Each structure stands twice: as structure tokens, then as C-alpha cells.
Amino acid sequence: MSEEESAGTASIAHVSIKVPPFLRANPEIWFSQMESQFVLAGITAEITKFYHVVFALQPEELGIVGDIILNPPAVKPCAALRNRLCSQYAESEEQRLISGMQLCDRKHSRLLLEMRSKADSRISVELLKSLFIQRLPTHVQQILAISDDPLDKLAEMAD
């Protein structure tokens, strides 16, 4: 092989990966999926990962990270995209706790029990109280919102 052929072969570094659509509902899972693609394709350069991620984004996501795309950080540009997108799209603890939780035909105390079982230990009692009261009928909210009673007592009063 001539030097020219050898140099041409050495410069071919294009690797194709299968880019899944961005998951707004779960950006951490999406980035883990992308990282798996990078590992399988042998992609280790942070800037290459950055460009693959940029390619996968839709206009809404591009608007959120446009400043990073136009001026990528010199160090860990892909991590900057990941941090921004995850902070914008990841559900807050508050949203995760109350999503799908409805009073329906249950007692108020039963709703509180279910919220506690779904809550994670990092959620403060004050936050849990606030979320619990938000799920109650308006007339009950108005009464309980001003009370300093413990949460269990509030649920009992609401029943």
C-alpha cells in the first residue's frame, strides 16, 4: 500500500450510529441509550458525541440548547447539552409525585397514604403537605391551607 493510500485510509473515521428520537418524557434514558450507541460504535471523542446529539434534536430542543450549539464549551460539550436538556425536560419531584394521583372516590387520608408511598425520602413534609392540599377540593383546600396541624391530622380533618 502506498503512503497516499495509507493516509487516505487512516483519515476515514466516519462511524454510523442509529440515533433514536429524543425522549422529552425521559431525557436521562435517551442519553443512556445514546451512550450505548457511542460505546458500540467505539465513539469516545466528546465533540463527536456532541454532534451526534445535535443531529438527533428537533426544533424545540434546538431552541433550548441553541447557545450551546453556537458556542460549544471547550470541555465536555456533550455533557453541557445533556445537563441543559435534562434540567429542562426531567420531571420535578413534585410533578412525579402528583402525576396521575386523583382523589376520585377515596377518602382524603387514603390519598395521603398513596402519596407517601410514592414519595421519595428526599421530599420534605412541607412539600408533601402542599401537594396533598392541592389534590383536595377547593373548599377543603381553603380550610386546611392555613392550618399548622400535622399532615395526618389534616387528612383526618379532610375526611
Short mmCIF file of the C-alpha atoms (twelve columns), coordinates in Angstrom:
data_MODEL
# 
_entry.id   MODEL 
# 
loop_
_atom_site.group_PDB 
_atom_site.id 
_atom_site.type_symbol 
_atom_site.label_atom_id 
_atom_site.label_alt_id 
_atom_site.label_comp_id 
_atom_site.label_asym_id 
_atom_site.label_seq_id 
_atom_site.Cartn_x 
_atom_site.Cartn_y 
_atom_site.Cartn_z 
_atom_site.pdbx_PDB_model_num 
ATOM 1   C CA . MET A 1   0.000   0.000  0.000  1 
ATOM 2   C CA . SER A 2   1.377   3.420  -0.938 1 
ATOM 3   C CA . GLU A 3   1.765   6.242  1.566  1 
ATOM 4   C CA . GLU A 4   -1.067  8.107  -0.144 1 
ATOM 5   C CA . GLU A 5   -3.440  5.115  0.203  1 
ATOM 6   C CA . SER A 6   -2.373  4.626  3.806  1 
ATOM 7   C CA . ALA A 7   -3.013  8.277  4.666  1 
ATOM 8   C CA . GLY A 8   -6.425  8.135  2.969  1 
ATOM 9   C CA . THR A 9   -7.392  5.015  4.888  1 
ATOM 10  C CA . ALA A 10  -6.249  6.455  8.210  1 
ATOM 11  C CA . SER A 11  -8.401  9.560  7.782  1 
ATOM 12  C CA . ILE A 12  -11.633 7.586  7.400  1 
ATOM 13  C CA . ALA A 13  -13.191 7.781  10.806 1 
ATOM 14  C CA . HIS A 14  -16.885 8.058  9.944  1 
ATOM 15  C CA . VAL A 15  -18.999 5.820  12.116 1 
ATOM 16  C CA . SER A 16  -22.713 5.401  11.649 1 
ATOM 17  C CA . ILE A 17  -24.960 5.013  14.656 1 
ATOM 18  C CA . LYS A 18  -28.691 4.544  14.980 1 
ATOM 19  C CA . VAL A 19  -29.999 7.740  16.563 1 
ATOM 20  C CA . PRO A 20  -33.269 7.245  18.467 1 
ATOM 21  C CA . PRO A 21  -35.768 10.123 18.628 1 
ATOM 22  C CA . PHE A 22  -35.248 12.378 21.643 1 
ATOM 23  C CA . LEU A 23  -37.448 11.419 24.620 1 
ATOM 24  C CA . ARG A 24  -38.746 14.585 26.223 1 
ATOM 25  C CA . ALA A 25  -40.547 12.491 28.827 1 
ATOM 26  C CA . ASN A 26  -37.317 10.809 29.915 1 
ATOM 27  C CA . PRO A 27  -34.151 12.544 28.718 1 
ATOM 28  C CA . GLU A 28  -31.867 10.566 31.067 1 
ATOM 29  C CA . ILE A 29  -32.949 7.290  29.449 1 
ATOM 30  C CA . TRP A 30  -32.446 8.810  25.998 1 
ATOM 31  C CA . PHE A 31  -28.910 9.925  26.844 1 
ATOM 32  C CA . SER A 32  -28.166 6.463  28.259 1 
ATOM 33  C CA . GLN A 33  -29.408 4.981  25.007 1 
ATOM 34  C CA . MET A 34  -27.167 7.362  23.047 1 
ATOM 35  C CA . GLU A 35  -24.209 6.478  25.266 1 
ATOM 36  C CA . SER A 36  -24.829 2.797  24.466 1 
ATOM 37  C CA . GLN A 37  -24.707 3.644  20.766 1 
ATOM 38  C CA . PHE A 38  -21.446 5.519  21.284 1 
ATOM 39  C CA . VAL A 39  -19.882 2.564  23.113 1 
ATOM 40  C CA . LEU A 40  -20.994 0.089  20.445 1 
ATOM 41  C CA . ALA A 41  -19.617 2.323  17.686 1 
ATOM 42  C CA . GLY A 42  -16.359 2.987  19.544 1 
ATOM 43  C CA . ILE A 43  -17.040 6.728  19.760 1 
ATOM 44  C CA . THR A 44  -15.067 8.251  22.606 1 
ATOM 45  C CA . ALA A 45  -14.448 11.827 21.444 1 
ATOM 46  C CA . GLU A 46  -16.709 14.225 23.317 1 
ATOM 47  C CA . ILE A 47  -17.087 16.520 20.295 1 
ATOM 48  C CA . THR A 48  -18.229 13.613 18.107 1 
ATOM 49  C CA . LYS A 49  -20.842 12.712 20.716 1 
ATOM 50  C CA . PHE A 50  -21.877 16.378 20.769 1 
ATOM 51  C CA . TYR A 51  -22.503 16.430 17.007 1 
ATOM 52  C CA . HIS A 52  -24.479 13.177 17.097 1 
ATOM 53  C CA . VAL A 53  -26.705 14.555 19.855 1 
ATOM 54  C CA . VAL A 54  -27.217 17.846 17.988 1 
ATOM 55  C CA . PHE A 55  -28.192 15.887 14.875 1 
ATOM 56  C CA . ALA A 56  -30.860 13.984 16.837 1 
ATOM 57  C CA . LEU A 57  -32.615 17.044 18.257 1 
ATOM 58  C CA . GLN A 58  -35.842 18.550 16.949 1 
ATOM 59  C CA . PRO A 59  -36.515 22.313 16.623 1 
ATOM 60  C CA . GLU A 60  -37.980 22.636 20.142 1 
ATOM 61  C CA . GLU A 61  -34.926 21.068 21.762 1 
ATOM 62  C CA . LEU A 62  -32.576 23.016 19.488 1 
ATOM 63  C CA . GLY A 63  -34.147 26.217 20.771 1 
ATOM 64  C CA . ILE A 64  -33.338 25.214 24.332 1 
ATOM 65  C CA . VAL A 65  -29.682 24.451 23.610 1 
ATOM 66  C CA . GLY A 66  -29.058 26.893 20.756 1 
ATOM 67  C CA . ASP A 67  -26.500 28.908 22.692 1 
ATOM 68  C CA . ILE A 68  -24.501 25.762 23.476 1 
ATOM 69  C CA . ILE A 69  -24.631 24.639 19.837 1 
ATOM 70  C CA . LEU A 70  -23.454 28.008 18.537 1 
ATOM 71  C CA . ASN A 71  -20.656 28.265 21.123 1 
ATOM 72  C CA . PRO A 72  -19.829 24.765 22.369 1 
ATOM 73  C CA . PRO A 73  -17.795 24.667 25.569 1 
ATOM 74  C CA . ALA A 74  -14.191 23.628 25.019 1 
ATOM 75  C CA . VAL A 75  -14.545 20.961 27.683 1 
ATOM 76  C CA . LYS A 76  -17.356 18.384 27.646 1 
ATOM 77  C CA . PRO A 77  -19.745 19.964 25.120 1 
ATOM 78  C CA . CYS A 78  -21.957 16.862 25.043 1 
ATOM 79  C CA . ALA A 79  -22.266 16.944 28.830 1 
ATOM 80  C CA . ALA A 80  -23.393 20.577 28.580 1 
ATOM 81  C CA . LEU A 81  -26.180 19.547 26.185 1 
ATOM 82  C CA . ARG A 82  -27.156 16.690 28.458 1 
ATOM 83  C CA . ASN A 83  -27.294 18.868 31.573 1 
ATOM 84  C CA . ARG A 84  -29.408 21.544 29.895 1 
ATOM 85  C CA . LEU A 85  -31.865 19.133 28.264 1 
ATOM 86  C CA . CYS A 86  -32.256 17.027 31.384 1 
ATOM 87  C CA . SER A 87  -32.855 20.062 33.564 1 
ATOM 88  C CA . GLN A 88  -35.481 21.370 31.136 1 
ATOM 89  C CA . TYR A 89  -37.366 18.148 30.483 1 
ATOM 90  C CA . ALA A 90  -36.899 15.951 33.537 1 
ATOM 91  C CA . GLU A 91  -39.940 15.811 35.764 1 
ATOM 92  C CA . SER A 92  -39.538 17.569 39.041 1 
ATOM 93  C CA . GLU A 93  -40.045 15.551 42.197 1 
ATOM 94  C CA . GLU A 94  -43.269 17.466 42.650 1 
ATOM 95  C CA . GLN A 95  -44.610 16.579 39.185 1 
ATOM 96  C CA . ARG A 96  -43.589 12.948 39.539 1 
ATOM 97  C CA . LEU A 97  -45.345 12.640 42.875 1 
ATOM 98  C CA . ILE A 98  -48.672 14.087 41.849 1 
ATOM 99  C CA . SER A 99  -48.854 12.847 38.273 1 
ATOM 100 C CA . GLY A 100 -51.847 10.601 37.986 1 
ATOM 101 C CA . MET A 101 -52.846 10.982 41.626 1 
ATOM 102 C CA . GLN A 102 -56.525 11.820 41.881 1 
ATOM 103 C CA . LEU A 103 -58.870 11.889 44.829 1 
ATOM 104 C CA . CYS A 104 -61.695 10.108 42.968 1 
ATOM 105 C CA . ASP A 105 -63.929 8.220  45.419 1 
ATOM 106 C CA . ARG A 106 -61.235 7.699  48.039 1 
ATOM 107 C CA . LYS A 107 -61.005 9.195  51.451 1 
ATOM 108 C CA . HIS A 108 -58.571 12.055 51.719 1 
ATOM 109 C CA . SER A 109 -56.447 10.081 54.174 1 
ATOM 110 C CA . ARG A 110 -56.171 7.259  51.612 1 
ATOM 111 C CA . LEU A 111 -54.839 9.719  49.031 1 
ATOM 112 C CA . LEU A 112 -52.227 10.887 51.536 1 
ATOM 113 C CA . LEU A 113 -51.148 7.292  52.198 1 
ATOM 114 C CA . GLU A 114 -50.716 6.683  48.474 1 
ATOM 115 C CA . MET A 115 -48.773 9.899  48.040 1 
ATOM 116 C CA . ARG A 116 -46.472 8.948  50.920 1 
ATOM 117 C CA . SER A 117 -45.856 5.522  49.440 1 
ATOM 118 C CA . LYS A 118 -44.971 7.094  46.102 1 
ATOM 119 C CA . ALA A 119 -42.926 9.902  47.652 1 
ATOM 120 C CA . ASP A 120 -39.242 9.578  47.975 1 
ATOM 121 C CA . SER A 121 -37.486 10.284 51.247 1 
ATOM 122 C CA . ARG A 122 -35.923 13.483 49.885 1 
ATOM 123 C CA . ILE A 123 -39.329 15.174 49.672 1 
ATOM 124 C CA . SER A 124 -39.932 17.336 52.699 1 
ATOM 125 C CA . VAL A 125 -43.049 17.141 54.850 1 
ATOM 126 C CA . GLU A 126 -43.851 20.721 53.810 1 
ATOM 127 C CA . LEU A 127 -43.756 19.818 50.124 1 
ATOM 128 C CA . LEU A 128 -45.860 16.716 50.700 1 
ATOM 129 C CA . LYS A 129 -48.375 18.817 52.628 1 
ATOM 130 C CA . SER A 130 -48.558 21.341 49.808 1 
ATOM 131 C CA . LEU A 131 -49.031 18.637 47.169 1 
ATOM 132 C CA . PHE A 132 -51.653 16.850 49.250 1 
ATOM 133 C CA . ILE A 133 -53.673 20.024 49.758 1 
ATOM 134 C CA . GLN A 134 -53.518 20.786 46.010 1 
ATOM 135 C CA . ARG A 135 -55.265 17.490 45.249 1 
ATOM 136 C CA . LEU A 136 -58.221 18.273 47.520 1 
ATOM 137 C CA . PRO A 137 -61.450 20.065 46.580 1 
ATOM 138 C CA . THR A 138 -61.131 23.864 46.651 1 
ATOM 139 C CA . HIS A 139 -63.349 24.386 49.689 1 
ATOM 140 C CA . VAL A 140 -61.264 21.878 51.685 1 
ATOM 141 C CA . GLN A 141 -58.006 23.464 50.459 1 
ATOM 142 C CA . GLN A 142 -59.051 26.850 51.804 1 
ATOM 143 C CA . ILE A 143 -59.653 25.456 55.281 1 
ATOM 144 C CA . LEU A 144 -56.544 23.271 55.518 1 
ATOM 145 C CA . ALA A 145 -54.050 25.640 53.886 1 
ATOM 146 C CA . ILE A 146 -53.957 27.900 56.947 1 
ATOM 147 C CA . SER A 147 -53.667 25.086 59.471 1 
ATOM 148 C CA . ASP A 148 -50.413 24.284 61.266 1 
ATOM 149 C CA . ASP A 149 -51.602 20.811 62.253 1 
ATOM 150 C CA . PRO A 150 -49.519 17.745 61.349 1 
ATOM 151 C CA . LEU A 151 -50.221 16.206 57.955 1 
ATOM 152 C CA . ASP A 152 -52.014 13.145 59.368 1 
ATOM 153 C CA . LYS A 153 -54.319 15.419 61.345 1 
ATOM 154 C CA . LEU A 154 -55.075 17.444 58.202 1 
ATOM 155 C CA . ALA A 155 -56.014 14.282 56.313 1 
ATOM 156 C CA . GLU A 156 -58.244 13.241 59.199 1 
ATOM 157 C CA . MET A 157 -59.918 16.675 59.209 1 
ATOM 158 C CA . ALA A 158 -60.406 16.476 55.429 1 
ATOM 159 C CA . ASP A 159 -62.114 13.082 55.736 1 
# 
